[in-house]
Amino acid sequence: MHESRIAVGPPAGIVAFLPILLAGVIHLGAVLVGQHAVVEWTKPLLMPALAVGLIWGAPQRRSPVIVLGVLASALSWLGDITLRWFIVGLAFFLLAHIAYLVLFVTRIAVRRLNRWALAYAAWLAVLLVLLVPHTGSLLVPVIAYGVVLSAMAAVASRCNPAVAWGGALFVISDSILAIDRFLPAADISVADFLIMVTYLAAQALIVWGLLRHERARLTRA
């Protein structure tokens, strides 16, 4: 009886995601219409709102999966608020991906690496060929970040579908960001909006996948 109450107590579905949905819609709308003041004050709210949903929806809030998920969200939040100093923000996002990588490998991977995950390595090689001539002194940090990001997304493919799609969308978001920053001639239409909508979708899908994993684990127990 006690285990049953733990498994169904907190909100399992959309209710836990109301904070990030509200903050995300306001932020994305502001990005789309160019309301920079609103963008500035909503961006620091995004990852805390998602962490609230993760904690709120967690059946066991002190489980290693939830703790590592909150850690990754906190590091992503630090990346969000420091990305104006590009190398600092990049470092925090690198740590966030390492936290996700450890979480996926040690806690929620349920299958072997899919062959299609090798596409991440191929895409990284293509992207680096395009970016390397334009990265200057940021060459080594960009390569290191790309390797960790690709590894995180590849390992995410070993997890449930929500986490796997989250990893894929992270690669898309960061690829658009890199091309927009280092190859401005590409002139990606509404790049800021595309970066943020894929980033938020990636983070939300990963959190959704973590919650589904934890509830399935307790149901099996």
Residue frames as qw, qx, qy, qz and C-alpha x, y, z in Angstrom:
[[0.000, 0.886, 0.464, 0.000, 0.00, 0.00, 0.00],
 [0.309, -0.786, 0.100, 0.526, 2.81, 2.42, 0.84],
 [0.390, -0.151, 0.597, 0.685, 4.58, 1.75, -2.51],
 [0.224, 0.612, 0.682, 0.332, 1.31, 2.33, -4.39],
 [0.097, -0.936, -0.258, 0.220, 0.85, 5.74, -2.80],
 [0.371, -0.576, 0.349, 0.639, 4.41, 6.71, -3.73],
 [0.387, 0.106, 0.704, 0.586, 3.89, 5.71, -7.35],
 [0.103, 0.640, 0.628, 0.431, 0.68, 7.62, -7.99],
 [0.274, -0.698, -0.398, 0.529, 0.91, 10.54, -5.56],
 [0.099, -0.535, 0.162, 0.823, 2.58, 13.39, -7.48],
 [0.626, 0.636, 0.092, -0.443, 1.14, 14.57, -10.81],
 [0.708, -0.082, 0.610, 0.347, 2.27, 12.16, -13.50],
 [0.528, 0.561, 0.518, 0.371, 1.19, 14.04, -16.60],
 [0.310, 0.651, 0.195, 0.665, 0.81, 17.51, -17.99],
 [0.403, -0.893, -0.178, -0.086, 0.20, 19.19, -14.63],
 [0.709, -0.495, 0.112, 0.491, 3.87, 18.86, -13.65],
 [0.519, 0.152, 0.356, 0.762, 4.82, 20.62, -16.90],
 [0.050, 0.905, 0.413, 0.091, 2.57, 23.64, -16.46],
 [0.333, -0.817, 0.094, 0.461, 5.41, 25.86, -15.14],
 [0.395, -0.262, 0.567, 0.674, 7.68, 25.21, -18.15],
 [0.289, 0.560, 0.682, 0.371, 4.76, 25.44, -20.59],
 [0.053, -0.947, -0.292, 0.121, 3.79, 28.85, -19.25],
 [0.331, -0.742, 0.288, 0.507, 7.36, 30.21, -19.10],
 [0.481, -0.041, 0.678, 0.554, 8.24, 28.63, -22.45],
 [0.294, 0.707, 0.590, 0.254, 5.26, 30.02, -24.35],
 [0.095, -0.968, -0.086, 0.218, 5.91, 33.53, -23.05],
 [0.426, -0.582, 0.457, 0.520, 9.62, 33.29, -23.83],
 [0.468, 0.159, 0.709, 0.503, 9.19, 31.86, -27.32],
 [0.211, 0.847, 0.477, 0.101, 6.51, 34.40, -28.16],
 [0.190, -0.919, 0.095, 0.332, 8.83, 37.19, -27.06],
 [0.479, -0.314, 0.601, 0.556, 11.68, 35.76, -29.15],
 [0.428, 0.450, 0.695, 0.362, 9.43, 35.52, -32.20],
 [0.126, 0.914, 0.346, 0.171, 8.17, 39.12, -32.01],
 [0.504, 0.447, -0.177, 0.717, 11.50, 40.61, -30.90],
 [0.444, -0.831, -0.033, -0.334, 10.54, 41.70, -27.38],
 [0.584, 0.378, -0.570, 0.437, 14.08, 41.60, -26.04],
 [0.246, -0.461, 0.486, -0.700, 13.23, 42.85, -22.55],
 [0.872, -0.162, 0.134, -0.443, 10.75, 39.99, -22.08],
 [0.863, 0.293, -0.395, 0.110, 13.27, 37.52, -23.51],
 [0.269, 0.511, -0.590, 0.564, 15.86, 38.67, -20.96],
 [0.398, -0.349, 0.538, -0.656, 13.67, 38.20, -17.90],
 [0.915, -0.003, 0.057, -0.400, 11.98, 34.97, -19.00],
 [0.697, 0.431, -0.570, 0.062, 15.10, 33.06, -20.05],
 [0.070, 0.378, -0.781, 0.492, 16.41, 32.61, -16.46],
 [0.646, -0.107, 0.404, -0.639, 13.00, 31.18, -15.50],
 [0.761, 0.259, -0.438, -0.402, 12.99, 28.33, -18.02],
 [0.549, 0.196, -0.794, 0.171, 15.21, 25.69, -16.40],
 [0.150, -0.091, 0.693, -0.699, 13.99, 26.38, -12.84],
 [0.697, 0.105, 0.064, -0.706, 10.43, 25.91, -14.16],
 [0.769, 0.221, -0.563, -0.205, 11.44, 22.59, -15.71],
 [0.280, 0.216, -0.820, 0.449, 13.24, 21.48, -12.54],
 [0.451, -0.057, 0.445, -0.772, 10.09, 22.27, -10.56],
 [0.820, 0.162, -0.204, -0.510, 8.18, 19.97, -12.90],
 [0.610, 0.275, -0.737, 0.101, 10.75, 17.21, -12.51],
 [0.034, 0.144, -0.762, 0.630, 10.68, 17.40, -8.73],
 [0.560, 0.037, 0.238, -0.793, 6.90, 17.85, -8.61],
 [0.836, 0.194, -0.270, -0.436, 6.22, 14.88, -10.86],
 [0.346, 0.393, -0.838, 0.153, 8.83, 12.57, -9.33],
 [0.810, -0.382, -0.372, -0.244, 7.45, 9.57, -7.43],
 [0.781, -0.472, -0.125, 0.389, 10.67, 9.46, -5.36],
 [0.186, 0.976, -0.047, 0.105, 12.32, 12.85, -5.23],
 [0.364, -0.770, 0.517, 0.090, 15.61, 11.67, -3.75],
 [0.924, 0.156, 0.314, 0.152, 16.25, 8.95, -6.31],
 [0.487, -0.362, 0.398, 0.688, 19.56, 9.23, -8.20],
 [0.340, 0.475, 0.610, 0.536, 17.69, 9.77, -11.48],
 [0.066, -0.926, -0.350, -0.123, 15.87, 12.83, -10.14],
 [0.470, -0.758, 0.106, 0.440, 18.96, 14.22, -8.39],
 [0.491, -0.126, 0.507, 0.697, 21.08, 13.93, -11.54],
 [0.226, 0.653, 0.583, 0.426, 18.24, 15.34, -13.63],
 [0.204, -0.953, -0.201, 0.099, 17.97, 18.38, -11.36],
 [0.525, -0.541, 0.295, 0.587, 21.76, 18.79, -11.49],
 [0.432, 0.217, 0.581, 0.655, 21.69, 18.80, -15.30],
 [0.041, 0.849, 0.465, 0.248, 18.86, 21.35, -15.26],
 [0.376, -0.867, -0.030, 0.325, 20.82, 23.57, -12.85],
 [0.510, -0.301, 0.439, 0.676, 23.93, 23.42, -15.04],
 [0.296, 0.512, 0.601, 0.538, 21.80, 24.21, -18.09],
 [0.136, -0.937, -0.321, 0.021, 20.34, 27.19, -16.23],
 [0.441, -0.685, 0.211, 0.539, 23.86, 28.46, -15.54],
 [0.452, 0.080, 0.591, 0.663, 24.59, 27.99, -19.22],
 [0.141, 0.775, 0.554, 0.269, 21.48, 29.98, -20.16],
 [0.203, -0.960, -0.153, 0.118, 22.37, 32.96, -18.01],
 [0.428, -0.669, 0.367, 0.484, 26.08, 33.05, -18.94],
 [0.719, 0.342, 0.495, 0.347, 25.91, 32.31, -22.68],
 [0.233, 0.972, 0.020, 0.022, 26.44, 35.99, -23.45],
 [0.161, -0.735, 0.652, 0.092, 30.02, 35.19, -22.36],
 [0.823, 0.272, -0.359, -0.346, 30.16, 32.38, -24.88],
 [0.494, 0.325, -0.779, 0.210, 33.00, 30.28, -23.48],
 [0.223, -0.168, 0.698, -0.660, 31.54, 30.39, -19.94],
 [0.754, 0.129, 0.154, -0.626, 28.09, 29.36, -21.12],
 [0.737, 0.352, -0.549, -0.179, 29.64, 26.64, -23.28],
 [0.193, 0.312, -0.843, 0.393, 31.47, 25.25, -20.25],
 [0.465, -0.029, 0.582, -0.667, 28.28, 25.02, -18.19],
 [0.827, 0.269, -0.078, -0.487, 26.40, 23.31, -21.01],
 [0.527, 0.403, -0.747, 0.043, 29.33, 20.91, -21.41],
 [0.082, -0.180, 0.826, -0.528, 28.95, 19.99, -17.73],
 [0.674, 0.131, 0.275, -0.673, 25.18, 19.63, -18.17],
 [0.793, 0.340, -0.401, -0.308, 25.71, 17.15, -21.01],
 [0.308, 0.328, -0.849, 0.278, 28.23, 15.23, -18.92],
 [0.387, -0.060, 0.647, -0.655, 25.63, 15.02, -16.12],
 [0.801, 0.259, 0.011, -0.540, 23.05, 13.71, -18.62],
 [0.609, 0.427, -0.663, -0.082, 25.61, 11.28, -20.04],
 [0.032, 0.235, -0.867, 0.438, 26.35, 9.85, -16.59],
 [0.576, 0.086, 0.438, -0.685, 22.63, 9.67, -15.82],
 [0.796, 0.334, -0.230, -0.449, 21.79, 7.84, -19.05],
 [0.517, 0.394, -0.758, 0.055, 24.67, 5.37, -18.87],
 [0.088, 0.182, -0.846, 0.494, 24.35, 4.48, -15.19],
 [0.323, 0.147, 0.623, -0.697, 20.62, 4.71, -14.59],
 [0.613, 0.435, 0.333, -0.570, 18.21, 4.59, -17.50],
 [0.336, 0.437, -0.687, -0.473, 19.83, 2.97, -20.55],
 [0.778, 0.015, 0.496, -0.385, 17.72, -0.07, -21.42],
 [0.891, 0.413, 0.187, 0.030, 19.17, -1.28, -24.74],
 [0.681, -0.131, 0.303, 0.653, 22.36, -1.52, -26.73],
 [0.012, 0.561, -0.183, -0.807, 23.55, 1.40, -28.81],
 [0.688, 0.601, 0.374, -0.159, 21.45, 1.68, -31.96],
 [0.649, 0.111, 0.397, 0.639, 23.39, 1.58, -35.22],
 [0.221, 0.808, 0.334, 0.431, 21.65, 4.73, -36.40],
 [0.420, -0.878, -0.046, 0.224, 23.23, 6.58, -33.45],
 [0.654, -0.139, 0.301, 0.680, 26.47, 6.53, -35.46],
 [0.284, 0.748, 0.372, 0.471, 24.82, 9.26, -37.52],
 [0.329, -0.937, -0.058, 0.101, 25.67, 11.63, -34.65],
 [0.615, -0.443, 0.355, 0.548, 29.38, 11.00, -35.20],
 [0.487, 0.369, 0.521, 0.596, 28.97, 11.52, -38.94],
 [0.020, 0.914, 0.320, 0.248, 27.04, 14.76, -38.41],
 [0.478, -0.812, 0.093, 0.321, 29.67, 16.02, -35.95],
 [0.617, -0.129, 0.439, 0.640, 32.40, 15.38, -38.53],
 [0.304, 0.626, 0.480, 0.533, 30.48, 17.30, -41.21],
 [0.210, -0.951, -0.223, -0.053, 29.70, 20.16, -38.83],
 [0.571, -0.647, 0.194, 0.466, 33.32, 20.48, -37.72],
 [0.557, 0.186, 0.460, 0.666, 34.52, 20.56, -41.31],
 [0.103, 0.798, 0.391, 0.446, 32.20, 23.54, -41.82],
 [0.379, -0.915, -0.125, -0.047, 32.99, 25.30, -38.55],
 [0.787, -0.336, 0.025, 0.517, 36.70, 24.73, -37.90],
 [0.482, 0.343, 0.153, 0.792, 37.95, 27.42, -40.33],
 [0.133, -0.696, -0.178, -0.683, 35.80, 29.98, -38.48],
 [0.696, -0.626, -0.351, 0.033, 36.22, 29.06, -34.80],
 [0.152, 0.798, -0.348, 0.467, 39.61, 30.70, -34.22],
 [0.016, 0.426, -0.740, 0.521, 40.72, 30.42, -30.59],
 [0.698, -0.123, 0.377, -0.596, 37.53, 28.50, -29.74],
 [0.618, 0.305, -0.662, -0.295, 38.55, 25.49, -31.82],
 [0.257, 0.116, -0.915, 0.289, 39.40, 23.15, -28.93],
 [0.320, 0.126, 0.612, -0.712, 36.34, 24.04, -26.76],
 [0.664, 0.291, -0.136, -0.675, 34.03, 23.65, -29.77],
 [0.565, 0.241, -0.774, -0.151, 35.47, 20.22, -30.63],
 [0.070, 0.048, -0.872, 0.482, 35.27, 19.07, -27.00],
 [0.471, 0.189, 0.375, -0.776, 31.69, 20.28, -26.71],
 [0.670, 0.296, -0.386, -0.561, 30.70, 18.61, -29.97],
 [0.411, 0.183, -0.892, 0.052, 32.17, 15.27, -28.92],
 [0.090, 0.085, 0.791, -0.599, 30.38, 15.28, -25.54],
 [0.548, 0.266, 0.116, -0.785, 27.09, 16.45, -27.09],
 [0.642, 0.267, -0.587, -0.415, 27.22, 13.70, -29.72],
 [0.273, 0.092, -0.924, 0.252, 28.07, 11.08, -27.09],
 [0.295, 0.140, 0.583, -0.744, 25.16, 12.24, -24.92],
 [0.650, 0.293, -0.106, -0.693, 22.72, 12.03, -27.84],
 [0.542, 0.250, -0.780, -0.187, 24.04, 8.62, -28.90],
 [0.115, -0.012, -0.896, 0.428, 23.65, 7.21, -25.38],
 [0.446, 0.171, 0.311, -0.821, 20.19, 8.80, -25.15],
 [0.639, 0.201, -0.508, -0.541, 19.19, 6.48, -28.01],
 [0.363, 0.046, -0.916, 0.165, 19.66, 3.61, -25.55],
 [0.148, 0.151, 0.632, -0.746, 16.92, 5.03, -23.33],
 [0.350, 0.570, 0.720, -0.187, 13.16, 5.34, -23.73],
 [0.415, 0.579, 0.466, 0.525, 11.81, 7.19, -26.82],
 [0.111, -0.976, -0.179, -0.046, 11.24, 10.51, -25.02],
 [0.509, -0.705, 0.297, 0.394, 14.87, 10.69, -23.87],
 [0.625, 0.090, 0.545, 0.552, 16.11, 9.55, -27.29],
 [0.270, 0.780, 0.402, 0.397, 14.16, 12.31, -29.06],
 [0.306, -0.942, -0.018, 0.137, 15.35, 14.81, -26.46],
 [0.609, -0.423, 0.406, 0.534, 18.96, 13.96, -27.25],
 [0.500, 0.393, 0.543, 0.549, 18.32, 14.33, -30.98],
 [0.053, 0.925, 0.304, 0.223, 16.67, 17.73, -30.55],
 [0.477, -0.787, 0.137, 0.366, 19.61, 18.90, -28.43],
 [0.581, -0.086, 0.495, 0.640, 21.92, 18.15, -31.35],
 [0.280, 0.680, 0.502, 0.455, 19.62, 20.07, -33.72],
 [0.214, -0.959, -0.183, 0.039, 19.41, 23.06, -31.38],
 [0.511, -0.673, 0.279, 0.457, 23.15, 23.31, -30.79],
 [0.567, 0.175, 0.537, 0.600, 23.89, 22.78, -34.49],
 [0.162, 0.848, 0.380, 0.333, 21.68, 25.74, -35.40],
 [0.378, -0.906, 0.018, 0.189, 23.36, 27.79, -32.67],
 [0.622, -0.368, 0.408, 0.558, 26.85, 26.90, -33.94],
 [0.459, 0.426, 0.525, 0.576, 26.02, 27.61, -37.58],
 [0.010, -0.934, -0.305, -0.188, 24.34, 30.90, -36.68],
 [0.448, -0.840, 0.126, 0.278, 27.33, 32.01, -34.58],
 [0.520, -0.432, 0.521, 0.521, 30.25, 30.86, -36.71],
 [0.289, 0.187, 0.692, 0.634, 28.69, 30.92, -40.19],
 [0.206, 0.545, 0.355, -0.731, 26.55, 34.09, -40.23],
 [0.223, 0.289, -0.544, -0.756, 26.48, 33.95, -44.05],
 [0.021, -0.229, -0.968, -0.097, 24.14, 30.97, -43.68],
 [0.291, -0.082, -0.016, -0.953, 21.50, 33.54, -42.64],
 [0.165, -0.298, -0.940, 0.026, 19.14, 31.09, -40.91],
 [0.321, -0.493, -0.262, -0.765, 15.65, 32.58, -40.76],
 [0.651, -0.601, 0.039, -0.462, 14.35, 33.11, -37.16],
 [0.595, 0.279, -0.694, 0.296, 17.47, 31.34, -35.86],
 [0.117, -0.295, 0.613, -0.724, 16.93, 32.47, -32.25],
 [0.757, -0.070, 0.140, -0.634, 13.41, 31.02, -32.23],
 [0.873, 0.201, -0.426, -0.129, 14.51, 27.72, -33.78],
 [0.353, 0.359, -0.718, 0.481, 17.36, 27.41, -31.28],
 [0.292, -0.214, 0.566, -0.740, 15.10, 27.97, -28.28],
 [0.820, 0.005, -0.003, -0.572, 12.10, 25.91, -29.41],
 [0.828, 0.204, -0.522, 0.015, 14.29, 22.86, -30.10],
 [0.213, 0.347, -0.686, 0.603, 16.26, 23.44, -26.88],
 [0.491, -0.186, 0.421, -0.739, 13.13, 23.61, -24.73],
 [0.895, 0.087, -0.195, -0.392, 11.60, 20.61, -26.47],
 [0.634, 0.317, -0.666, 0.232, 14.82, 18.66, -25.89],
 [0.015, -0.277, 0.675, -0.683, 14.95, 19.46, -22.19],
 [0.660, -0.082, 0.237, -0.708, 11.23, 18.80, -21.67],
 [0.877, 0.160, -0.377, -0.252, 11.34, 15.45, -23.48],
 [0.455, 0.294, -0.744, 0.391, 14.31, 14.32, -21.41],
 [0.261, -0.188, 0.578, -0.750, 12.50, 15.25, -18.19],
 [0.808, 0.040, -0.038, -0.586, 9.35, 13.50, -19.43],
 [0.780, 0.244, -0.575, -0.016, 11.44, 10.42, -20.15],
 [0.171, 0.295, -0.744, 0.574, 13.03, 10.51, -16.69],
 [0.522, -0.110, 0.403, -0.744, 9.62, 10.65, -15.03],
 [0.872, 0.140, -0.241, -0.403, 8.30, 7.80, -17.16],
 [0.588, 0.304, -0.715, 0.226, 11.35, 5.71, -16.29],
 [0.064, -0.244, 0.691, -0.678, 10.94, 6.33, -12.57],
 [0.697, -0.016, 0.225, -0.681, 7.24, 5.46, -12.56],
 [0.850, 0.225, -0.428, -0.211, 7.86, 2.30, -14.58],
 [0.368, 0.340, -0.764, 0.406, 10.63, 1.32, -12.18],
 [0.306, -0.155, 0.610, -0.714, 8.36, 1.70, -9.16],
 [0.816, 0.095, -0.055, -0.568, 5.52, -0.14, -10.88],
 [0.739, 0.267, -0.618, 0.018, 7.85, -3.09, -11.53],
 [0.129, 0.296, -0.747, 0.581, 9.02, -2.95, -7.92]]
